[in-house]
Amino acid sequence: MSVTTSSWDDLLQGEEIAYLGTEPAREPRLAPLPDELHPCVRDALAAQGIGELYTHQRAAWDASQHGEHVVVTTGTASGKTLAFNLPVLDAIAREPKQRALYLYPTKALAQDQLRSLSTFRLQRLRAAIYDGDTETERRWQIRKWANLVLTNPDMLHVGVLPHHDRWGDVLSNLRYVIVDEAHVYRGVFGSHVANVLRRLRRLARIYGAEPQFLLASATISNPGELVERLLGVPATVIGEDGAPRAERTVVLWNPPLTDEELGLRASPLGEGSRVLGELVSRGLRTLLFAKSRKAAELIHRFTADRLGDTSRLSPYRAGYTPAQRREIEQRLSAGDLLGVSATNALELGIDVGLLDAVVSVGFPGTVSSLRQQWGRAGRRGHGLAALVASEDALDQYFMREPQALLGRRVEAAILDHENHRVLDGHVRAAAFEAPLDDTDKEILGGIALERAAQLPELKHTAAGYVWAGRDYPAARVPLRSTGMDPFTVVDRSTGSVLGLVEHERAYSTVHEGAIYLHLGEQFRVVALDLEARAALVEPFSGDYYTQAKKETMTAIDQARRTERRLGLELAFGSVVVSEQVVAYQKKSIHDQASLDLVQVDLPQTEFETEAIWFVPQPWMTEDLDSQRRLLGSLHAAEHSLIALLPLWAMCDRWDIGGLSTNVHFQTGAPTIFVYDGHAGGVGITERGFEAFEGWVEDTARMLAGCPCLLGCPSCVQSPKCGNLNEPLDKAGALALLERMLSSR
């Protein structure tokens, strides 16, 4: 069915519309199927009505047949899956003993791909999922029987590589490794996965195989560099998209002003629920992306209140059980659900059917992520893609300057696999898997061998460095976090497990008194057991939600690089960040008004990371004559720099923290810190150091057009900010940044 623009025309006519435009439809560019394609695969394609390929699919085939590693970076819904499936299916059709390994960042994506592969009905194809949900009795069968194994990096890391003797037949016949959603492998997670993939390459070589890697990614600016950092090998980049695209209406929606003098606007969550409700009421299948789990749950509740019906609505986020997530995915794909409010957990390529509209509430941090979300709109014909702005200064900048967003180049994905806090665990794991020696430098890198010599658990023998411990070192290394075990959320009235919360989020989200949202229902945390790592909750019917308040301290450990930049000394190096949740704010659901501030007593945590910091020259702050004005200006500058850094280093805003102070105990002067929000750092602020002038210029340009220059209320925008109770003086921040830029 084709959906026409008349379905939403009347919705896009108010003062809220900051931009309304159209992305034109694009005709497909086609190429013939390869002559050499195996007849069985050709017949399977014909049975699905596929008689030609898009040009990028054919380019990926040609490169793979030349033995090249390949990364395909075309748009959402452009057929990247077929681009990497085709070489694999052809190879297995010719020789069923050949093996392929498919890696997905989530279990849901592997389930989705297995369903897709089953539609080919190839007799020689034996595909199976091997992950944490696979029954024990089936695991040995899969190792012996399957020639296409779908798994995730976590299972590869702890369930396959340490037990490679059981996987000898797979490793010795490993022809292809597929890495889908490769852009996800950035930051801490990507740094870990890079080491896992290098360990896989090493073991495959030990077993006599040199597999080809075929990767698929959302559009990023550095796909070739990302592959080289992940694998240590060059790859052919296929980026010219030959797939068709339906016409798409693009709208930037700015919540209406509630106070013109202060520039205050209506709640973006309320506006998001309004847009979602209007689209659902028109029968349009809509996916809404929110920037946090709490926001996704609140928007669902607001929308349900508007429509008076929850039967065709659902929230979706991490922390749900696998069964809960799969039920939502299936209902959305089948059309049973019309409106889903989700976190970026649904940004990945899970097949959720044909969507009419996508609404992003708040800029997600990167242009690449926004385009990935919007790319799902219009699968049934003309689509609608909307961004509902938050009160954040960057969002408001884009509302005033739409082309600064719509014309902006996508960002680069960065990782640092040689960060010793990440690397050391994988060096131990590699030594457990096989002795490490100088021949491993080619794959693992020279620094891995240097670290091996310094790790006390490794013993140097004639064969190389070997593991001298008694446990499995891989089990010590979580890929997705630098934290410890997650906390379990338990409904004490029923004893049922509602979900999981990562250890590093627990103190700020499930502290005693916190309102925990789950599948649209509210629960109040009645106890947080730190030893058992469990939060006990009970149903709650109040009309407020909670927001944690933290105190942060940043201590300089070592300055690794210092340069004179923009008239001041800019430093990059290691710092120690101490954090403590000290209170939580109760806020009204209806108007976000602050109701009460409640003190809590929770342990302090600390971690070492990387940061940049600088001390403004006295003349740059000379008219910020009161200590309150000075601190407010430094605070606003810190927040604005944090808001813009994701546009220079592909990361989430929640990956970055900051602290500003009028007198730092080490520098003895006003100081601004911006730091990587993960232990050890992953190169985010180092990229900011390298691009400092452009980063500051973008930040000043954003602030120059900000209507709220009289000062803002207490900071609520960054969960890692160390000045949560301090004001934001954007006028002072703008003056500071402009004076820095005048020093060029």
Secondary structure, DSSP 4 states (H G I P E B T S, - for coil): -PPPGGGTGGGG-STTEEEEEEEPPB---EEEPPTTS-HHHHHHHHHTT--EEEHHHHHHHHHHHTT--EEE---TTS-HHHHHHHHHHHHHHH-TT-EEEEE-SSHHHHHHHHHHHHTT--TT--EEE-STTS-HHHHHHHHHH-SEEEE-HHHIIIIIGGGGGGGHHHHHTEEEEEE-SGGG--HHHHHHHHHHHHHHHHHHHHTT---EEEEE----S-HHHHHHHHHSS--EEE----S-B--EEEEEE-PPEEETTTTEE--HHHHHHHHHHHHHHTT--EEEE-SSHHHHHHHHHHHHHHHT--TTEEEE-TTS-HHHHHHHHHHHHHTS-SEEEE-GGGTS------BSEEEEES--SSHHHHHHHHTTBTTTSSEEEEEE--SSHHHHHHHH-HHHHHTPPP--B---TT-HHHHHHHHHHHHHHS-B-GGGHHHH-HHHHHHHTT-TTEEEETTEEEE-SSS-GGGG--SS-SS-PPEEEEETTT--EEEEE-HHHHHHHSSTTPEEEETTEEEEEEEEETTTTEEEEEE---SEEEEEEEEEEEEEEEEEEEEEETTEEEEEEEEEEEEEEEEEEEEETTT--EEEEEE-----EEEEEEEEEE---GGGGTT--SHHHHHHHHHHHHHHHHHHGGGTSB--GGGEEEEEESS-TTTSS-EEEEEESSTT--SHHHHHHHTHHHHHHHHHHHHHT-S--S-BSS--S-TTBSBTTS-B-HHHHHHHHHHHHTT-
